[in-house]
């Protein structure tokens, strides 16, 4: 178990970061469900891998939110980089070994570290040496069983054999700093794994090799934090002040460490000596570098490494300060960036969902209204059908009444000719009946046509009004109505009229002319014969009118029934559409609930960040 556990502020940082990552993934999933993409009109090199882009990379770029979120998360997972900086022999190596809780790096009183050594967490010790392109050398990967021994060959000029080192001092040999861009080291150190830190061991300042110092200068801008080491018995000098002054824009990332305070034990009052050294260092930083109230952390790397007394070495206090600094500087910046991204994506998706919900609800409302109107029209059409049938009944009864009246006229005409024309009475009766038939044919045809037109008009009005009000359709039955009403067999009218005329004529000839009366003798029709004639002829008329009514009623019922079926089919289609929309609405409501839940969590994180500025 590590003796240097992470500070609570760093733990809280990772908790909030993980919450934001979960929310970002949820937002990406929602965007994918909704088939949303983002159009980027400017390519920022390195921001999003080109493999994520759909379409032409020379103009507009259409990106999925998943691609952008993955990149946001990738950048957030990058380790925090902490450089250890100071003049050589200031105890950088000892501090790093103390943090790693194992002896990995070697120290030397000569300028030792030649290039940046980047220490990362890994389960298996591993080294990767990256050379400058100018050397023409490929990167070298080494899986090692003896990390310290193998590492020194690529990180320390002092690790050369004496002959090469002397040649280096005389300028006849190149420093490793001129050849190696960096040495990356993976090792199982809990300090690195728990914090997701990368520790960078830099070449010492004040080295006789200019290339060493250049490497350190170049590394500073890439760091999240810099531990600047000065020494208890060798306080800040002019070279260190020049270094700090030249990096003024990055001094807000520096934590100052006073090393080797264990040497104060040789003083009469160790704590007082340490305090004086701290006060002197702080005064120099304030007055010479213009740093406002810098914090200085005294440590004894030897006490931690050799005596395993971390609680007395000051290392734990230094690391707590480092964890807090990381969490409230680079960590907070990352959290705010993640939060702003998540909030932007949330607002974008929420607006899209709201627009879709409004459109869906509007469509469902329209379909519901259409269905209600159709149901109402079914009732209206059925009622109108009943009214039309009543009208048809009344009109056919009126037709029947008029036709029965015509029989009375025929009877009166026959009375006259029988009374006035006893000679050739058979022929005269036939003439009267024939003329009466021609008259009644015209009258009947006219009355039937009026009845047909009335039926057609009323029926057309019902269907057109009902169809136009909701469906905006003209049913096929309405188009065929002319054909259907013209199918009334008018020969039925003629046959009926002829039957009535023949009946009257034959009845008179048989009953009234059979006696062969002498000329000029008056013939009378008795009341019983007249009643029988009226009833028999009327019966024939009633049968005809009833058959006409039944035929028209059948047409009306068929046309309206077909149209009602059409309406019901339309209602069924509306129901199917509504069901599909309701299913989409249910899914959309779930998405709306999810986005609302994300919004609440983002608000909670926003409140946390605003009330905890030191995270």
ZAPA-523843 format. One record per residue (C-alpha): x, y, z; residue in three letters. Coordinates in pm, whole numbers, padded with zeros to 5 digits, always signed. Example, Ala and Ser with C-alpha at 12.3 -4.5 7.8 and 13.67 -1.06 7.14 Angstrom:
+01230-00450+00780ALA+01367-00106+00714SER
% end
This chain:
+00000+00000+00000UNK+00131+00342-00089UNK+00243+00577+00185UNK+00136+00876-00026UNK-00240+00842-00086UNK-00414+01092-00318UNK-00556+01402-00157UNK-00934+01424-00127UNK-00947+01714-00374UNK-00796+01495-00646UNK-01033+01212-00564UNK-01324+01454-00595UNK-01187+01575-00929UNK-01191+01223-01072UNK-01539+01158-00933UNK-01680+01469-01101UNK-01484+01393-01419UNK-01631+01042-01434UNK-01982+01183-01380UNK-01933+01422-01670UNK-01797+01144-01891UNK-02106+00933-01815UNK-02327+01229-01910UNK-02131+01291-02229UNK-02171+00927-02330UNK-02545+00948-02262UNK-02566+01262-02476UNK-02375+01091-02757UNK-02615+00794-02737UNK-02916+01027-02751UNK-02772+01209-03052UNK-02715+00875-03224UNK-03071+00764-03148UNK-03196+01086-03303UNK-02957+01063-03601UNK-02813+01404-03521UNK-02482+01525-03658UNK-02278+01843-03625UNK-02160+02040-03924UNK-01818+02197-03873UNK-01722+02463-04126UNK-01360+02492-04019UNK-01108+02215-03977UNK-00889+02248-03669UNK-00592+02024-03726UNK-00560+01765-03455UNK-00890+01848-03286UNK-01081+01556-03433UNK-00914+01263-03612UNK-00992+01281-03983UNK-01118+00923-03975UNK-01418+01051-03777UNK-01528+01286-04055UNK-01802+01193-04300UNK-01795+01356-04639UNK-01557+01595-04804UNK-01279+01706-04570UNK-01203+02006-04788UNK-01531+02186-04727UNK-01795+02121-04465UNK-01739+01842-04215UNK-02032+01649-04076UNK-01940+01488-03747UNK-02131+01259-03518UNK-02152+01371-03158UNK-02004+01035-03062UNK-01684+01125-03251UNK-01660+01463-03078UNK-01739+01319-02735UNK-01480+01046-02779UNK-01222+01314-02849UNK-01335+01520-02549UNK-01299+01214-02330UNK-00965+01119-02481UNK-00823+01461-02400UNK-00961+01439-02046UNK-00793+01103-01991UNK-00453+01251-02070UNK-00231+01225-01760UNK-00138+01540-01570UNK+00226+01622-01634UNK+00445+01725-01340UNK+00805+01830-01401UNK+01074+01827-01138UNK+01312+02116-01208UNK+01624+02253-01040UNK+01996+02281-01061UNK+02189+01957-01062UNK+02253+01803-00719UNK+01942+01973-00578UNK+01785+01633-00505UNK+01554+01588-00801UNK+01636+01220-00837UNK+01593+01156-00465UNK+01253+01327-00465UNK+01136+01131-00766UNK+01244+00801-00613UNK+01064+00901-00293UNK+00744+00971-00488UNK+00774+00642-00675UNK+00854+00463-00346UNK+01129+00272-00524UNK+01479+00346-00650UNK+01445+00386-01023UNK+01664+00684-01105UNK+02035+00716-01027UNK+02201+01028-00892UNK+02546+01173-00945UNK+02730+01480-00829UNK+02815+01556-01189UNK+02554+01689-01434UNK+02361+01366-01468UNK+02019+01378-01637UNK+02073+01455-02003UNK+01721+01442-02140UNK+01363+01441-02021UNK+01263+01114-01861UNK+00883+01072-01862UNK+00768+00834-01592UNK+00424+00675-01651UNK+00217+00407-01487UNK+00238+00060-01636UNK+00198-00289-01500UNK+00521-00409-01667UNK+00848-00210-01663UNK+00909-00083-02013UNK+01133+00176-02181UNK+01087+00358-02510UNK+01373+00575-02635UNK+01274+00834-02895UNK+01556+00987-03097UNK+01554+01318-03280UNK+01464+01286-03647UNK+01802+01429-03737UNK+01975+01118-03601UNK+01793+00892-03843UNK+01747+00640-03561UNK+01422+00449-03505UNK+01252+00450-03165UNK+01391+00182-02935UNK+01156-00032-02721UNK+01300-00220-02425UNK+01113-00457-02194UNK+01345-00469-01897UNK+01406-00681-01592UNK+01642-00423-01439UNK+01479-00087-01500UNK+01731+00130-01312UNK+02034-00021-01483UNK+01888-00009-01832UNK+01744+00338-01787UNK+02068+00511-01692UNK+02223+00424-02029UNK+01974+00647-02208UNK+01915+00926-01958UNK+02252+01009-01800UNK+02565+01147-01959UNK+02739+01058-01634UNK+02645+00700-01702UNK+02890+00691-01993UNK+03222+00524-01942UNK+03493+00762-01820UNK+03662+00789-02159UNK+03344+00900-02338UNK+03251+01134-02056UNK+03592+01303-02074UNK+03545+01335-02450UNK+03205+01488-02383UNK+03358+01743-02146UNK+03615+01835-02412UNK+03347+01868-02682UNK+03456+01565-02878UNK+03149+01358-02789UNK+02780+01447-02821UNK+02558+01459-02514UNK+02257+01228-02502UNK+02054+01549-02501UNK+02162+01611-02861UNK+02048+01266-02970UNK+01749+01162-02759UNK+01423+01356-02773UNK+01285+01180-02466UNK+01282+00858-02272UNK+00939+00720-02179UNK+00930+00481-01887UNK+00634+00269-01778UNK+00653+00121-01429UNK+00415-00013-01161UNK+00419+00280-00918UNK+00101+00344-00714UNK+00175+00715-00696UNK+00139+00736-01076UNK-00148+00489-01110UNK-00373+00640-00844UNK-00326+00995-00968UNK-00284+00941-01342UNK+00027+01160-01327UNK+00330+01165-01546UNK+00648+01269-01367UNK+00912+01433-01584UNK+01270+01432-01469UNK+01442+01725-01642UNK+01811+01795-01694UNK+01959+02008-01420UNK+01989+02383-01453UNK+02335+02537-01443UNK+02484+02242-01627UNK+02797+02295-01828UNK+02606+02144-02121UNK+02384+02408-02278UNK+02165+02145-02442UNK+02057+02022-02098UNK+01913+02358-02000UNK+01743+02405-02340UNK+01552+02080-02288UNK+01427+02198-01951UNK+01318+02535-02091UNK+01127+02365-02371UNK+00951+02125-02133UNK+00805+02389-01899UNK+00514+02511-02124UNK+00386+02154-02159UNK+00355+02094-01784UNK+00051+02112-01561UNK+00269+02170-01256UNK+00639+02227-01192UNK+00816+02135-00870UNK+01106+02380-00855UNK+01375+02258-00619UNK+01611+02476-00422UNK+01834+02350-00144UNK+01846+02419+00229UNK+02221+02486+00234UNK+02249+02632-00117UNK+01977+02892-00151UNK+01844+03042-00474UNK+02119+03183-00686UNK+02146+03420-00978UNK+02115+03148-01243UNK+01793+03020-01091UNK+01652+03373-01075UNK+01729+03423-01444UNK+01555+03094-01523UNK+01245+03190-01324UNK+01231+03543-01463UNK+01247+03414-01819UNK+00946+03190-01756UNK+00730+03450-01585UNK+00413+03356-01779UNK+00434+03000-01643UNK+00522+03081-01282UNK+00160+03024-01173UNK+00230+02653-01229UNK+00534+02643-00998UNK+00546+02491-00651UNK+00870+02567-00467UNK+01043+02292-00273UNK+01322+02336-00021UNK+01517+02008-00026UNK+01766+01843+00208UNK+01623+02001+00522UNK+01761+01700+00707UNK+02095+01889+00694UNK+01946+02135+00940UNK+02002+01875+01208UNK+02362+01993+01217UNK+02243+02338+01323UNK+02195+02441+01684UNK+01823+02502+01627UNK+01716+02291+01322UNK+01360+02422+01295UNK+01471+02782+01324UNK+01731+02725+01051UNK+01467+02572+00826UNK+01232+02863+00889UNK+01507+03113+00806UNK+01581+02931+00483UNK+01212+02933+00391UNK+01179+03304+00475UNK+01487+03390+00272UNK+01366+03191-00029UNK+01021+03350-00008UNK+01173+03699+00018UNK+01387+03640-00291UNK+01089+03511-00490UNK+00876+03807-00387UNK+01134+04077-00443UNK+01340+03938-00731UNK+01080+03740-00927UNK+00770+03941-00818UNK+00582+03633-00705UNK+00306+03725-00457UNK+00335+03521-00136UNK+00476+03198-00283UNK+00434+02875-00086UNK+00751+02681-00006UNK+00751+02317+00103UNK+01047+02184+00302UNK+01126+01816+00249UNK+01387+01555+00324UNK+01404+01305+00044UNK+01664+01107+00231UNK+01429+01061+00529UNK+01163+00922+00294UNK+01387+00701+00079UNK+01645+00577+00328UNK+01456+00586+00657UNK+01105+00525+00509UNK+00969+00803+00729UNK+00731+00969+00486UNK+00523+01123+00764UNK+00831+01313+00885UNK+00990+01388+00550UNK+00745+01658+00436UNK+00680+01457+00117UNK+00316+01391+00209UNK+00250+01763+00271UNK+00416+01848-00061UNK+00211+01590-00251UNK-00112+01709-00087UNK-00032+02060-00205UNK+00052+01925-00552UNK-00275+01726-00569UNK-00474+02030-00462UNK-00293+02251-00711UNK-00353+02007-00997UNK-00719+01960-00909UNK-00793+02333-00885UNK-00586+02440-01188UNK-00556+02199-01480UNK-00813+01965-01325UNK-01071+02238-01279UNK-01001+02365-01629UNK-01067+02019-01769UNK-01386+01986-01567UNK-01513+02323-01683UNK-01432+02234-02043UNK-01617+01902-02009UNK-01907+02075-01838UNK-01932+02343-02108UNK-01921+02077-02380UNK-02184+01864-02205UNK-02406+02166-02145UNK-02378+02276-02508UNK-02462+01930-02638UNK-02745+01903-02385UNK-02904+02230-02497UNK-02871+02129-02863UNK-03031+01787-02813UNK-03298+01922-02578UNK-03409+02179-02835UNK-03423+01911-03103UNK-03632+01686-02879UNK-03866+01972-02789UNK-03916+02060-03156UNK-03986+01696-03236UNK-04227+01663-02942UNK-04418+01972-03048UNK-04441+01845-03406UNK-04553+01498-03290UNK-04815+01634-03052UNK-04941+01863-03327UNK-04969+01573-03571UNK-05144+01355-03312UNK-05384+01638-03230UNK-05463+01684-03599UNK-05529+01312-03644UNK-05742+01301-03330UNK-05945+01596-03455UNK-05983+01433-03795UNK-06099+01109-03635UNK-06350+01291-03413UNK-06488+01474-03716UNK-06523+01149-03908UNK-06703+00980-03620UNK-06933+01281-03599UNK-06994+01267-03973UNK-07090+00902-03951UNK-07369+01000-03714UNK-07465+01298-03931UNK-07476+01089-04249UNK-07685+00819-04084UNK-07931+01079-03960UNK-07939+01242-04305UNK-08003+00902-04462UNK-08308+00860-04239UNK-08427+01209-04333UNK-08383+01131-04702UNK-08578+00809-04670UNK-08862+01000-04503UNK-08853+01259-04780UNK-08855+00986-05043UNK-09152+00819-04873UNK-09348+01144-04865UNK-09273+01221-05230UNK-09370+00874-05352UNK-09691+00893-05153UNK-09763+01226-05318UNK-09693+01064-05656UNK-09929+00782-05571UNK-10199+01030-05471UNK-10173+01221-05799UNK-10187+00903-06003UNK-10493+00780-05820UNK-10650+01115-05903UNK-10579+01052-06271UNK-10785+00730-06251UNK-11079+00939-06134UNK-11031+01163-06444UNK-11025+00859-06675UNK-11339+00729-06516UNK-11520+01059-06570UNK-11413+01074-06933UNK-11542+00727-06991UNK-11875+00815-06831UNK-11912+01101-07075UNK-11843+00900-07391UNK-12063+00613-07275UNK-12343+00855-07214UNK-12294+01053-07535UNK-12158+00795-07779UNK-12333+00463-07752UNK-12247+00376-08115UNK-11895+00232-08178UNK-11837+00251-07809UNK-11555-00005-07816UNK-11349+00210-08047UNK-11428+00527-07857UNK-11326+00374-07525UNK-10996+00265-07677UNK-10936+00620-07801UNK-11011+00777-07464UNK-10791+00527-07282UNK-10507+00577-07534UNK-10517+00957-07497UNK-10529+00921-07121UNK-10225+00689-07133UNK-10028+00938-07338UNK-10111+01217-07095UNK-10026+01007-06791UNK-09706+00883-06949UNK-09583+01238-06973UNK-09704+01328-06624UNK-09558+01012-06469UNK-09226+01052-06644UNK-09206+01411-06524UNK-09298+01320-06166UNK-09053+01029-06159UNK-08777+01253-06298UNK-08845+01511-06027UNK-08834+01238-05766UNK-08508+01105-05905UNK-08351+01452-05922UNK-08460+01530-05569UNK-08307+01205-05445UNK-07986+01262-05636UNK-07952+01622-05515UNK-08015+01537-05152UNK-07781+01239-05161UNK-07505+01432-05338UNK-07533+01711-05086UNK-07491+01468-04796UNK-07191+01293-04945UNK-07018+01605-05070UNK-07062+01790-04741UNK-06945+01494-04535UNK-06649+01416-04758UNK-06535+01775-04797UNK-06554+01853-04427UNK-06282+01610-04319UNK-06147+01375-04582UNK-06129+01623-04866UNK-06221+01328-05090UNK-06490+01261-05350UNK-06600+00899-05302UNK-06634+00681-05609UNK-07000+00629-05523UNK-07061+00998-05573UNK-06903+00988-05917UNK-07120+00688-06012UNK-07440+00835-05878UNK-07563+00958-06216UNK-07524+00613-06364UNK-07693+00442-06073UNK-08001+00668-06065UNK-08047+00641-06440UNK-08082+00267-06398UNK-08443+00317-06285UNK-08648+00120-06539UNK-08897+00369-06676UNK-09059+00092-06878UNK-09203-00011-06541UNK-09396+00315-06545UNK-09519+00253-06897UNK-09615-00106-06825UNK-09802+00000-06514UNK-09988+00273-06697UNK-10075+00040-06986UNK-10192-00222-06742UNK-10420+00032-06577UNK-10557+00152-06914UNK-10612-00201-07040UNK-10781-00300-06719UNK-11020-00003-06736UNK-11092-00056-07103UNK-11153-00429-07072UNK-11359-00383-06758UNK-11592-00133-06930UNK-11620-00340-07244UNK-11691-00653-07044UNK-11926-00515-06782UNK-12096-00226-06953UNK-12102-00303-07323UNK-12185-00671-07318UNK-12560-00602-07323UNK-12552-00477-07690UNK-12790-00191-07610UNK-12976-00012-07895UNK-12846+00320-08032UNK-12897+00646-07835UNK-12976+00458-07515UNK-12798+00605-07210UNK-12557+00375-07020UNK-12498+00420-06648UNK-12211+00281-06431UNK-12343+00166-06098UNK-12159+00255-05773UNK-12031-00097-05705UNK-11878-00124-06050UNK-11719+00221-06013UNK-11568+00132-05674UNK-11433-00196-05803UNK-11278-00016-06100UNK-11112+00243-05872UNK-10975-00015-05631UNK-10834-00244-05897UNK-10663+00041-06087UNK-10537+00200-05763UNK-10387-00129-05654UNK-10187-00143-05972UNK-10061+00213-05915UNK-09968+00142-05553UNK-09762-00161-05654UNK-09573+00049-05905UNK-09509+00336-05662UNK-09399+00092-05390UNK-09153-00078-05628UNK-09019+00267-05727UNK-08974+00365-05361UNK-08796+00038-05277UNK-08561+00078-05572UNK-08466+00435-05481UNK-08430+00345-05114UNK-08195+00061-05211UNK-07978+00301-05413UNK-07965+00551-05125UNK-07873+00289-04867UNK-07608+00134-05091UNK-07442+00464-05176UNK-07439+00586-04817UNK-07331+00245-04685UNK-07036+00242-04925UNK-06945+00593-04822UNK-06969+00513-04452UNK-06737+00220-04514UNK-06495+00457-04679UNK-06508+00683-04373UNK-06451+00387-04141UNK-06151+00280-04345UNK-06018+00632-04317UNK-06072+00619-03940UNK-05881+00291-03924UNK-05596+00444-04125UNK-05591+00742-03889UNK-05580+00506-03592UNK-05283+00322-03741UNK-05104+00653-03800UNK-05186+00770-03448UNK-05054+00445-03300UNK-04725+00484-03485UNK-04699+00844-03372UNK-04787+00743-03016UNK-04504+00490-03022UNK-04266+00758-03143UNK-04404+00992-02879UNK-04337+00731-02611UNK-03977+00693-02729UNK-03943+01071-02751UNK-04082+01109-02399UNK-03820+00866-02274UNK-03552+01069-02450UNK-03699+01386-02303UNK-03686+01230-01957UNK-03323+01132-02015UNK-03226+01481-02130UNK-03411+01631-01834UNK-03225+01398-01598UNK-02894+01495-01763UNK-02988+01860-01721UNK-03047+01812-01348UNK-02712+01636-01305UNK-02535+01910-01498UNK-02696+02170-01276UNK-02576+01977-00972UNK-02220+01967-01111UNK-02239+02337-01198UNK-02342+02416-00841UNK-02062+02196-00707UNK-01800+02368-00922UNK-01923+02714-00830UNK-01919+02639-00456UNK-01588+02450-00463UNK-01341+02676-00644UNK-01048+02471-00518UNK-01131+02169-00726UNK
% end
